[in-house]
């Protein structure tokens, strides 16, 4: 259901709306289309931001696990006497 409303726009914005709408769309139709696109894009951005947070949290956890594995391998495969030589730069 559509409802009628009144908005006030700057004359330069209204001129751009008229240019974009042309003879094919009414001002209302164009503004509605633009707002729908904006809301859809905003929702998509929020989902992507949440997904990125989850990916980064998982990456941090996996990087920590990988560091633990590498440390274990370092300690179990290389004798302590050789480790000190490798880490001292000699």
Phi, psi and omega per residue, in radians:
X1 nan 2.345 3.140
X2 -1.737 2.573 3.088
X3 -2.189 2.524 3.127
X4 -1.462 2.432 3.106
X5 -2.505 2.925 3.121
X6 -2.192 2.305 3.077
X7 -2.265 2.743 3.121
X8 -1.974 2.202 -3.126
X9 -2.169 2.640 3.031
X10 -1.104 2.630 -3.103
X11 -1.096 -0.601 3.125
X12 -1.194 -0.633 3.094
X13 -1.190 -0.764 3.138
X14 -1.085 -0.654 3.097
X15 -1.112 -0.701 3.112
X16 -1.184 -0.665 3.078
X17 -1.060 -0.818 3.139
X18 -1.072 -0.722 3.122
X19 -1.092 -0.778 -3.122
X20 -1.204 -0.682 -3.107
X21 -1.216 -0.654 -3.121
X22 1.011 -2.561 3.138
X23 -1.657 -0.098 -3.070
X24 -1.509 -0.538 -3.082
X25 -2.170 2.637 2.983
X26 -1.422 2.857 3.056
X27 -0.981 -0.799 -3.112
X28 -1.044 -0.769 -3.129
X29 -1.114 -0.744 3.130
X30 -1.124 -0.835 -3.124
X31 -1.086 -0.701 3.100
X32 -1.095 -0.758 3.134
X33 -1.095 -0.773 3.128
X34 -1.096 -0.762 3.138
X35 -1.158 -0.705 3.086
X36 -1.054 -0.773 3.101
X37 -1.080 -0.741 3.120
X38 -1.066 -0.844 -3.128
X39 -1.102 -0.708 3.116
X40 -1.119 -0.771 -3.132
X41 -1.170 -0.661 3.114
X42 -1.137 -0.755 3.108
X43 -1.107 -0.727 3.125
X44 -1.101 -0.729 3.132
X45 -1.106 -0.670 3.113
X46 -1.150 -0.733 3.107
X47 -1.114 -0.768 3.140
X48 -1.114 -0.659 3.110
X49 -1.129 -0.743 3.092
X50 -1.119 -0.745 3.120
X51 -1.078 -0.727 -3.140
X52 -1.119 -0.691 3.076
X53 -1.049 -0.776 3.133
X54 -1.128 -0.742 3.128
X55 -1.092 -0.786 -3.139
X56 -1.124 -0.676 3.103
X57 -1.121 -0.746 3.122
X58 -1.153 -0.697 3.133
X59 -1.106 -0.739 3.109
X60 -1.061 -0.763 3.140
X61 -1.134 -0.781 3.136
X62 -1.159 -0.670 3.091
X63 -1.112 -0.675 3.098
X64 -1.121 -0.754 3.110
X65 -1.111 -0.727 3.126
X66 -1.105 -0.705 3.102
X67 -1.099 -0.704 3.093
X68 -1.083 -0.757 3.135
X69 -1.102 -0.801 3.135
X70 -1.095 -0.699 3.096
X71 -1.104 -0.759 3.108
X72 -1.064 -0.809 -3.140
X73 -1.106 -0.727 3.119
X74 -1.018 -0.827 -3.093
X75 -1.284 -0.576 -3.063
X76 -1.542 -0.449 -3.063
X77 -1.707 -0.462 -3.109
X78 -1.941 2.135 -3.139
X79 -1.028 2.638 -3.099
X80 -0.986 -0.674 -3.131
X81 -1.107 -0.609 3.128
X82 -1.363 -0.591 3.142
X83 -1.043 -0.765 -3.109
X84 -1.126 -0.607 3.093
X85 -1.187 -0.679 -3.112
X86 -1.238 -0.593 -3.087
X87 -1.528 -0.298 -3.102
X88 -1.499 -0.170 3.132
X89 1.497 0.081 3.140
X90 -1.419 nan nan
